Each structure stands twice: as structure tokens, then as C-alpha cells.
Amino acid sequence: MAQLGYGITNNKLKELGAELAQTLGIKSNAKPLSNCWLTGFLQRWKEYVSSVKSSALETNRAKSAIPVEVDRYFENLKMVIKENGLSDKPNSYTILT
């Protein structure tokens, strides 16, 4: 999703880090990593990864969403679902409409 311009939350990054650590045998459980780990990770990889805080979308801006952009979002979403083999696993993802 990042290649398509969509970021992930800090919590999701910690979850992914924990999953990778468990897969590599570095960590024995899949609990999310700490905020200290996140800070260190972002410092070590600052050339490649950054953390930005999202801002609330104004009501007027949301109401005036360009249909072409909305369509592009859902096309990108379909592509990501297909690439990751999630189309037959609806319990693996949540889509809010």
C-alpha cells in the first residue's frame, strides 16, 4: 500500500515488526513491540521510513471528494487484495464503506 501512497500506523508497524521477529526466531511471541523499539527503528532507518501524524479530513473536503480519485482508491484496493491472495479470505481484512 505504501507504493500506492497510503501509509501505515505506528501500531501496525510495531505489529509487523513483531511478526517478522517471530518469523526470524528473534522473538517468541507476536505481541506488538514497544514505543522504544519504534523510536529506535525509525532512527535507524530514517532515510527510508518516516512517521507522520495524520490530520482530520475537513467535512467540506470529504464531501467534495473527486469521483475519479475515489475510483482509483478502490481499483488500488482491488489490486492489493488480488496480489496478496485475500479475495477468498474476507476474515483477513476489513473495509469500511
N, C-alpha and C positions, 0 to 999 in steps of 0.2 A: 504494500500500500504506500510505503514511503516514496517509491519511484513515481507514484501517481500524484504525489503532492499531499498525502494525508499522513499526519504524524501519529505517534502512539503516546499514551500517557506514561508518566513516570512509573506508576504502579504496574502497567503492562510490561514495561522494560525490565522491572525487577522480577516479574514472574518469568519472563523469557530467559533472563539470566539464571534464575534458579533451575529452570528446566534444562538448560544447557549444562550447568554444573552437575546436575544429577546424571545426565546422559554421559558426561565425561568421567563420572565416578569421583568428582571432587566434593560433592555434597550428597548426603544420604537421603534427604527428603526434598520435596518440591515446594516447600514453603517459600513465599516471596523473600527476597533479600532485603537488607536494611537500607535506610536512607543514607547511612555512611557508605555502604557499598555503591549506591547510585552516585553519590558525590565523587567518589574515587574513580568510578568508571567514566563518568563524564569528563573528569580532569585528564585521565589517561588517553582518552580518545577524542579530545576537543577539536581536532582537525576534521573529524568525520561525523561526530554526533553533537547535537546541541539540544538543549532543553528550553522550550519557550512556553510561556503561560498563555493559554487561550483566553480570548476575551468574549464576552457575551455578544451575541448577534442581536443587533437592534431590530425591533419589530418591523419597522418600515423596510429595512434592508431585507429581512427574511421574506416579507410579503412580495417584494419585487424581484425575487429570485428569477433569473433568466432561465426559461424552459430548456434552452439548449444546454446550459450548464447542469441542470438537474438531470437531463437525459444522459449527459456524459458521465456524471457520477454513477448512475445506475448501470451504464454499459461497463464502466471500470469495475464496479462491484461484481457484475456477472462474470467478467473475465477472471477476477481474483478467485471467485468461488470455483469456477471451472478449473483453473490452473492448480488449485490446491485440492481438487477432488472432493469438494464439500457439497456438491449438488444433491447427493443422496444421503447427506448427514445433517439434516436440519437441526439436530440437537447440538451441533458443534459450533453454531454461530447464531447470533441474534441480530435481526434487522428491525429497526424502529421505523415505522412509516406514519 
